[in-house]
Amino acid sequence: MDLVFFYLLLVFLPTQLGLHFWPAWSMVLGRRVDYLSPTLYLTDIIICLIVICWIFQNRKKLSIINYQLSIKIRNFQFAIVFLLFVFLNIFFATNRFVSLYFWLKVLEYALLGFYIYKTKPPFSKIIYYASFGVLYSSLIAIGQFFFQRSLGGPFWFLGERAFSAMTPGIAVYNFCWPLRDQCQLVLRAYATLPHPNVLGGFLAILLTAIFNFQFSTFNQTKKFSYFYLLTLLFGVIALALTFSRSAWVALFLGILLVLFKQSKKLFFVFLTIFLIGLSLMIKSVGLADESVVVREALNSSAITMFRQSPIIGKGLGNFLVNLPATLPSRQIYFLQPVHNMYLLLLSETGIIGFSVACLLFWRARKNIILILVLCIGFLDHYFLTLQQGQLLLTIFFALSLYLG
C-alpha cells in the first residue's frame, strides 16, 4: 500500500493545494510571508500515509532492538553531534519558531528519503508516474499562456491560483515578435506551481530524466514510447512559455549530460547549439536589469548574515527574518530568499550545516539529475524553500544513493 501512495505522490508532486496558517511569527515587518507560513499540503498528507503504511507493514523489522543492533557507533556519534547542532541552530535563531518549523520539514523529507532508499522503487515506475505530473502541468501551462489567465474550475484543486496578465505582481515577459518592431507583455506560464521559474526547474529536471530513460530504453529495444514522446513535446513547449532562462539552460545542460553518456556524436551537435544559445542569452541580459540588481543585493545580504554568525548560522528558515536588517538598499526591497541555495545554506546554517550538505551532495555526485539540481541551485532557491523543489531534491537524492 505504501508504494501506491508513493506513486500518487509522484503524480501530485507539481501541485500546491494546501492549508496555510498565519501565526504572528510567520510575518516580517507586519506582512504575511508565504515562505514562512506553516502549511499542510496535500503532498504532506501523502508522505505521512507512505511512512505510516511502510512502518506498519515492516514493524517487526523496524523494532528498536534490531535497530540498536544494526546501527554503527560512528553513525551514532555523528547523529548526536548533528542533533546538538540542530538544537543550537534553533536556540540561537533570530526566530526560533521559524527554525523549528523548518527543521520539522527536514525531518519529514528525511523520512521520505529513507523510505525511498530502503524500498528502492524501480526507476522505470518513478519516471512513468512522474510523467503524468509533467504532462498535465504542461497542458495547464500552455492553456494559461493561450488565454493569458488562469484556467480555474477543477484546477483549483491542484493548487492553481486565480490570476491574469493584469494581476499586480504577476510574472510577465516583454515578448518581441521576430522580424516585427512590436513587443508586448505576456503572462509567463505558472501551471499549478508558485512561480514560472519553479515550473521551469520542475520541467527541466523531469524532462531530462524522461529523456535519459527513453534514450536508454531506445538503445536496448529500438522503440520509442508515444506517451513519453508526447510528454517531452508538451513539456518543452511549456518550458519555453515559462520564459525562465535558467530553466532553458538547465534543460540543455541536462540533455548534454545525457548525450555525453549515451551518444558522443549528438553531444557535439547539441554542445554547439548550446554555446550559441548561451552566448545570445548572456548578451540579452544587462547588468542593470532589475533581476540582476535584486539578486546581487540579496547575495550581499546573505554574505552579511554569514559573517554575523559563521558557525551555526542565523537559524534555518531565518533568511527573510533577518533580511530587513541587512538589505543595503530599501529601494529594491523584496521579501524573497537569496537566489542561490548555497548562500542560503551558509547564511541560515553556517559552516557546519553547509559542510554537512556538501558531504551529502558529494556522495550522490554521479547522478545526472542531481547534478542538474545542484547547478540550478546556483541561480535559485526553491529546492530549499518551496514544497515542490524540496520534494524533487529529496526524491532524486535518495534515488542517487542506490542508482548511482
C-alpha positions in Angstrom: 0.0 0.0 0.0 2.9 2.3 0.7 4.0 2.1 -2.9 0.6 3.1 -4.1 0.8 6.3 -2.0 4.4 6.9 -3.2 3.4 6.7 -6.9 0.5 9.0 -6.0 3.0 11.5 -4.5 4.8 11.5 -7.8 1.6 12.3 -9.8 0.7 15.1 -7.5 4.3 16.5 -6.9 3.8 19.7 -9.0 0.6 20.7 -7.1 0.4 23.2 -4.3 -3.0 22.6 -2.8 -2.6 23.3 0.9 -3.9 24.9 4.1 -1.9 27.9 5.2 -1.7 29.1 8.8 -0.6 32.6 9.8 0.8 32.8 13.3 2.5 36.0 14.3 5.9 34.6 13.8 5.3 34.0 10.1 5.2 37.8 9.5 8.0 40.1 8.7 7.5 43.9 9.1 3.9 43.2 9.7 3.5 41.4 6.3 2.5 37.8 5.7 5.3 35.9 4.1 4.3 32.7 2.2 7.7 31.2 2.7 7.4 31.3 6.5 3.7 30.2 6.7 3.3 26.7 8.2 1.4 24.9 5.5 -0.3 21.5 5.4 -0.1 20.4 1.7 -1.8 17.5 0.1 1.6 16.1 -0.6 2.4 16.3 3.2 -0.6 14.1 3.9 0.5 11.6 1.2 4.0 11.5 2.7 2.5 10.7 6.1 0.5 7.9 4.6 3.6 6.5 2.9 5.6 6.4 6.1 2.8 5.1 8.3 1.9 2.3 5.9 5.5 1.3 5.5 6.2 1.3 9.2 3.1 -0.7 9.9 3.9 -3.3 7.2 7.5 -3.6 8.5 7.0 -3.1 12.2 8.9 -6.3 13.1 11.9 -5.4 11.0 12.0 -1.9 12.4 11.9 -2.9 16.1 14.1 -0.8 18.5 16.2 -3.9 19.4 17.1 -4.7 15.8 17.7 -1.0 15.1 20.1 -0.7 18.0 22.0 -3.8 17.0 22.4 -2.7 13.4 23.4 0.9 14.0 27.1 1.8 13.7 28.8 3.6 16.6 30.3 6.1 14.2 26.9 6.9 12.7 25.5 7.2 16.2 28.2 9.7 17.2 27.5 11.7 14.1 23.8 11.7 14.9 24.4 13.0 18.4 26.7 15.8 17.1 24.2 16.7 14.4 21.3 16.8 16.8 23.4 19.1 19.0 23.9 21.4 16.0 20.2 21.4 15.3 19.4 22.4 18.9 21.9 25.2 18.8 20.7 26.4 15.4 17.1 26.6 16.7 18.1 28.0 20.1 20.2 30.9 18.7 17.9 31.5 15.7 16.5 35.0 15.3 13.1 33.5 15.1 13.1 30.1 16.9 9.6 29.1 15.8 10.5 29.5 12.1 13.7 27.5 12.6 11.8 24.7 14.5 9.2 24.5 11.7 11.8 24.2 9.0 13.7 21.5 10.9 10.5 19.6 11.3 10.2 19.8 7.5 13.7 18.4 7.2 12.7 15.5 9.4 9.7 14.9 7.1 11.8 14.8 4.0 14.5 12.7 5.7 11.8 10.0 6.5 10.7 10.1 2.8 14.2 9.8 1.6 14.9 7.0 4.0 11.8 5.2 2.7 12.9 5.5 -0.9 16.4 4.3 -0.1 15.2 1.3 1.8 12.4 0.2 -0.6 14.2 1.1 -3.8 11.3 1.7 -6.2 12.1 0.8 -9.8 13.3 3.9 -11.7 11.0 3.0 -14.7 8.0 3.2 -12.4 9.2 6.5 -10.9 9.6 8.0 -14.4 6.2 6.7 -15.5 4.2 8.2 -12.7 6.2 11.4 -12.6 5.5 11.8 -16.3 1.7 12.3 -15.5 2.6 15.3 -13.4 4.8 16.7 -16.2 2.0 16.1 -18.8 -0.9 17.8 -17.0 1.3 20.6 -15.8 2.4 21.3 -19.3 -1.1 21.3 -20.7 -2.3 23.7 -18.0 0.7 25.9 -18.6 0.0 26.0 -22.4 -3.6 26.8 -21.7 -2.7 29.6 -19.3 -0.4 31.2 -21.9 -3.0 30.9 -24.7 -5.8 32.5 -22.6 -3.4 34.8 -20.7 -5.0 33.9 -17.4 -5.5 31.0 -15.0 -7.9 28.3 -16.2 -9.8 28.0 -13.0 -12.5 25.4 -12.4 -11.3 22.0 -11.2 -7.6 23.1 -11.5 -8.2 24.9 -8.2 -8.0 21.5 -6.5 -4.5 21.1 -7.9 -3.4 24.4 -6.4 -3.8 26.8 -9.4 -4.2 30.4 -8.2 -6.5 32.9 -9.8 -4.6 35.4 -11.9 -4.3 37.1 -15.3 -1.7 39.1 -17.2 -3.0 42.2 -15.5 -2.8 40.9 -11.9 -0.4 43.1 -9.8 2.9 41.4 -9.1 2.3 38.6 -11.6 5.3 37.4 -13.7 5.2 38.7 -17.2 7.7 38.8 -20.1 8.3 41.5 -22.6 7.9 39.4 -25.8 9.1 40.9 -29.1 7.8 39.3 -32.3 10.5 38.2 -34.6 11.0 40.4 -37.7 8.5 42.8 -36.4 9.1 46.0 -34.4 6.5 45.2 -31.9 6.7 44.0 -28.3 4.0 43.2 -25.7 3.9 42.0 -22.1 2.7 38.4 -21.9 1.9 36.2 -18.9 4.5 33.7 -18.1 3.1 30.1 -17.5 2.7 29.1 -13.9 0.6 25.8 -14.2 -0.1 24.8 -10.6 3.3 25.9 -9.2 4.2 29.0 -7.2 6.2 30.8 -9.9 7.2 30.2 -13.6 10.8 29.7 -12.6 9.7 26.8 -10.3 7.7 25.3 -13.1 10.7 25.7 -15.4 13.0 24.0 -13.0 10.5 21.2 -12.4 10.1 20.6 -16.1 13.9 20.9 -16.9 14.7 18.2 -14.3 12.0 15.8 -15.1 12.3 16.2 -18.9 15.9 15.4 -18.6 15.1 12.3 -16.5 12.5 11.2 -19.1 14.8 11.9 -22.0 17.6 9.9 -20.3 15.2 7.0 -19.5 13.7 6.9 -23.0 17.2 7.2 -24.7 18.5 4.3 -22.7 15.4 2.2 -23.5 15.6 3.0 -27.2 19.3 1.8 -27.3 18.1 -1.5 -25.9 14.7 -2.0 -27.7 14.9 0.4 -30.7 11.4 1.5 -29.8 10.1 4.8 -28.5 7.1 5.3 -26.3 4.4 7.6 -27.7 3.4 8.5 -24.2 6.9 9.7 -23.3 7.3 11.5 -26.7 4.1 13.4 -26.1 5.2 14.3 -22.6 8.5 15.5 -23.9 6.8 17.6 -26.7 4.3 19.3 -24.4 6.9 19.7 -21.7 9.4 21.5 -23.9 6.6 23.8 -25.2 5.5 24.6 -21.6 9.1 25.1 -20.6 9.5 27.7 -23.3 6.4 29.5 -22.2 7.8 29.9 -18.6 10.4 32.3 -20.1 12.8 31.0 -17.4 16.2 31.4 -18.8 17.9 29.4 -16.1 15.5 26.5 -16.8 16.2 26.7 -20.5 19.9 26.5 -19.8 19.3 23.7 -17.3 17.4 21.6 -19.9 20.1 22.0 -22.5 22.7 21.2 -19.9 20.8 18.1 -18.8 20.5 16.9 -22.5 24.2 17.4 -22.9 25.0 15.3 -19.8 22.8 12.5 -21.1 24.2 12.6 -24.6 27.8 12.7 -23.3 27.0 9.4 -21.6 24.8 7.9 -24.4 26.0 9.4 -27.8 29.2 11.4 -28.3 28.2 12.4 -31.9 24.9 14.0 -30.8 26.7 15.5 -27.8 28.9 17.7 -30.0 25.9 18.8 -32.1 23.9 19.9 -29.1 27.0 21.4 -27.5 27.4 23.8 -30.5 23.7 24.8 -30.3 24.0 25.2 -26.5 27.0 27.5 -26.7 25.4 29.7 -29.4 22.2 30.0 -27.5 24.0 30.7 -24.2 26.1 33.5 -25.8 22.9 35.1 -27.2 21.2 34.8 -23.8 24.1 36.4 -22.0 24.1 39.3 -24.4 20.4 39.9 -23.8 20.9 40.2 -20.0 22.1 43.6 -18.9 23.9 44.2 -15.6 21.4 46.9 -14.8 18.4 44.6 -15.2 16.1 44.5 -12.2 16.5 40.8 -11.7 20.3 41.1 -11.7 20.3 44.1 -9.3 17.9 42.3 -6.9 20.0 39.1 -6.9 23.2 41.0 -6.2 21.6 42.8 -3.3 20.2 39.5 -1.8 23.6 37.9 -2.3 25.2 40.7 -0.3 22.6 40.3 2.4 23.3 36.5 2.7 27.1 37.2 3.0 26.5 39.7 5.7 24.3 37.3 7.7 27.0 34.6 7.3 29.7 36.9 8.7 27.4 37.7 11.6 27.0 34.0 12.5 29.6 32.0 10.6 29.5 28.8 12.7 25.8 27.8 13.1 24.1 30.5 11.0 21.1 32.7 11.7 18.7 29.7 12.0 17.2 27.5 9.4 14.5 29.4 7.5 15.5 32.7 9.1 17.0 34.5 6.0 13.8 36.5 5.4 13.5 37.3 9.1 16.9 38.9 9.1 16.6 40.5 5.6 15.2 43.9 6.7 18.3 44.5 8.8 20.9 43.5 6.2 19.5 44.7 2.9 21.7 47.6 1.7 19.0 49.5 -0.2 15.3 49.5 0.5 14.6 50.9 -3.0 14.9 47.4 -4.4 13.4 45.7 -1.3 11.8 42.4 -1.9 10.9 39.8 0.8 12.3 36.8 -1.1 15.1 34.4 -0.3 18.5 34.8 -1.9 18.5 33.2 -5.3 21.4 30.9 -4.5 20.7 27.8 -2.3 24.4 27.6 -1.3 24.4 31.2 0.0 21.1 30.5 1.7 22.5 27.4 3.4 25.6 29.4 4.6 23.5 32.3 6.0 21.0 30.1 7.8 23.1 27.1 8.9 26.7 28.5 8.9 29.8 26.4 8.1 28.5 23.4 10.0 25.2 23.0 8.1 26.8 23.9 4.8 29.6 21.3 5.2 27.1 18.6 6.1 25.1 19.4 3.0 28.2 19.4 0.8 29.2 16.0 2.1 25.7 14.6 1.3 25.8 16.1 -2.2 29.3 14.8 -2.9 28.1 11.3 -2.0 25.5 11.5 -4.8 27.6 13.4 -7.3 27.5 10.7 -10.0 23.7 11.1 -10.7 23.0 13.2 -13.8 19.7 14.6 -12.4 21.1 15.6 -9.1 24.0 17.3 -10.8 21.4 19.3 -12.7 19.6 20.2 -9.4 22.9 21.4 -7.9 23.6 23.6 -11.0 20.2 25.2 -10.8 20.8 25.8 -7.2 23.4 28.4 -8.1 20.6 30.5 -9.7 17.6 29.9 -7.5 16.4 28.8 -4.0 13.3 26.8 -4.4 15.0 23.4 -3.7 15.3 24.6 -0.1 12.3 26.9 0.3 9.3 25.5 -1.6 7.4 22.2 -1.2 7.8 21.1 -4.9 11.5 21.9 -5.0 12.2 20.2 -1.7 10.4 17.1 -2.9 12.4 17.0 -6.1 15.7 17.3 -4.2 14.6 14.6 -1.7 13.4 12.1 -4.3 16.4 12.4 -6.7 18.9 12.5 -3.8 17.5 9.2 -2.4 17.5 7.7 -5.9 21.1 8.7 -6.5 22.2 6.7 -3.4 21.1 3.4 -4.8 21.0 4.0 -8.6 24.3 6.0 -8.8 
